[in-house]
Amino acid sequence: MAAAGRYPSGVISERIRDDAQAALKEGDRRRAAALRMIQDVLQQEVKLGKGDETAALQRERKKRLEAAEAYEEAGREEQAADELFEAELITAYLPEQLSDEELAAMVDDAIAETGAEGPSDMGKVMGLLKERAAGKADGKRLSTAVRERLAS
């Protein structure tokens, strides 16, 4: 299985394809099917001209986590477990996420750099942070950190 952040962009889909083939050889049909589904999503990105594998994987991971939560709330534990399994597989191909400390330092730097003084300046800070934290923290986590910091 791939290690988090191990593969540079452009190679991710190749690694997923190789890992899917290896899973099939090992008889792990569940993992192979999930990896093939992820590979299909990445191929669609290329066909649509987007080609940002990391962004596509982040979107797919978020979808899986949201679906798992919805299934859990509906008492459908088996489906929730399947969605969580796929989310974990996707996570293995994403860059390593920022720690809380790293994120806080990045937020503080962005606030200082933009001269932000309150919640009304959140857009300036987020614009800078989205670029710097691309692939390393999702937008919700970034906005929460910025909002908390600007409110204090």
N, C-alpha and C positions, 0 to 999 in steps of 0.2 A: 504494500500500500504506500502511496505517496506521503511524504512528510509535508507538513504545512509550510507553504512558501518556498518549497524546494525547486519549483520549476518556473523559469522565466516565461513571460507571455509569448505566445506563438508556439510553444512546445506543449502547452497544457493539453490540448486536444489529442496530440500524439501520445502523450503519457496515459491519458484516459483510455484511448483505444488499446494500447499495449496492456494496461491493467485489466481491461475487460476481457481480453483474450486470455490472459493469465488466469483470471477468475474462472473462466469457462473450463480451462484445462484442469483446474483444481476441483471442478465440480460445484463451484459456488454460483449457482444460477441467479440467486437473488442479487448478489453483488454485481454480477455481469450485466443483468438486466438494468439495474440502476445506473451503472456506468455508461451503458449504451444510450440510455435516455438522456443523460447529461451530455454525451457526445453529440446527440441529435440537436440539442439546444445550441451548442457551440457552432455546429454546421449551419444552423439557421442564421446565427449572427453573421457569419461570413457571407451567406447568400444575400442578406439584407444590407451588406456593406458596412456593418458596424464594426465587426472584428475585435471588439474589446472583450477578450475572454474573461478577464477578472470581473468586469462589471456584470457580464452575463451570469457568471457563477454566483456572484453576490445576490443578484435578483432571484435566481433559482433557490438559493439557500433560504432567503427571506420568505419566499413563497412556501417552502416546505415547513419552516418553523411556524408560520401563520396557520397553515393547514393542520399541522399537528396540534396546535392549541385549540383550533375549532373542533377537531375530532375528539380531543380529550373532554372538552366542555359538553360534547354531545354523547359522551360515554362510549365512544368507539375506540377503545384502547388499541386494538390491533392495527387499525388504519393510522392512528397517531404514531405508533411504534414504527410503521413503515416510513412515514414521512420523516421522523427523526433519524432513522437509519440513512435515508438519502441525504438529509442535511449534513450529517456527519461525514459522509463520503465526499460531498462537495467541499466541506471545510478543509479537507486534507489537501485540496488543490489550490486553496487561496493563500495569499501572503499571510504571514504571521500577523495577528492583530496587535494593535498598540495596547500596552498595559495601561491601567488607570493612571499611573504616575506619568507615563510618557504622554498620554493624551492631555493630562492637566498641564504639563509643561508646554506642549504644543499650543494649547488654548491660550495660556498666559502670554507666550511669545506673539501669537497672532493679535491678541488684544493690544499689546504694547506697540506692535508694528503698525496697526491701523489707527491707533489712538482712540479706540472705542471707549466710551464712558458709561454706556447704559444699554438697556434692551433695544433702544431704537437703532443702535449701531450693529445689531446682530448680523444683518446682511453682509456688511463689509467683512466681518470676522469669518463668517461662514464661507464666503467666496474664496478667501485665502486658505482656509482650512481644508475645504473640499479638494483643492489642488494638492496640498501637501500630504494629506492623509488618504489619498486615493488608494482604495483596496485594503487599507489597514484599519479602517474604522467605518462603520456604516453611518449614514446621514443622521439617523435618529440618535445614535450615541453622541455624535458630534454636536448636534443642536442642543441636546440636553446638557452637555458639559458647558457649552457657551452660554446658554440661558442661565444656568446656575451661577456661573462666574460673573456674568454681567449684572445679575440681580444683587450680588453681595457688595 
